[in-house]
Amino acid sequence: MSWQVQDAKQRLSEVLREAENGPQVITRHGKEIAVVVGIDLYHELAGIRVELADYLLQAPTTDGLEIVRDRTPMRELDLGIDA
């Protein structure tokens, strides 16, 4: 929905209620100047970051994962440098 500035100021509560259902465009002299959006949409658009600790806690567990190290001796490597 579109609101003229003066109407949006007088009916701010209604603008905010409607913003929960979708973006509300504010116009001045017929020109779009601002948009009021609900907080959920704002967070989605702003890409609010999750705290690192919370992110790590959500990571899959390593239960049952076995990590095996290859213990084969490393091969000799000639770099052509006289030491």
HELIX and SHEET records of a PDB file:
HELIX    1   1 VAL A    5  GLN A   10  1                                   6    
HELIX    2   2 LEU A   12  ALA A   19  1                                   8    
HELIX    3   3 ILE A   39  ALA A   46  1                                   8    
HELIX    4   4 LEU A   52  LEU A   57  1                                   6    
SHEET    1   A 3 SER A   2  GLN A   4  0                                        
SHEET    2   A 3 GLN A  24  ARG A  28  1                                        
SHEET    3   A 3 LYS A  31  VAL A  36 -1                                        
END                                                                             
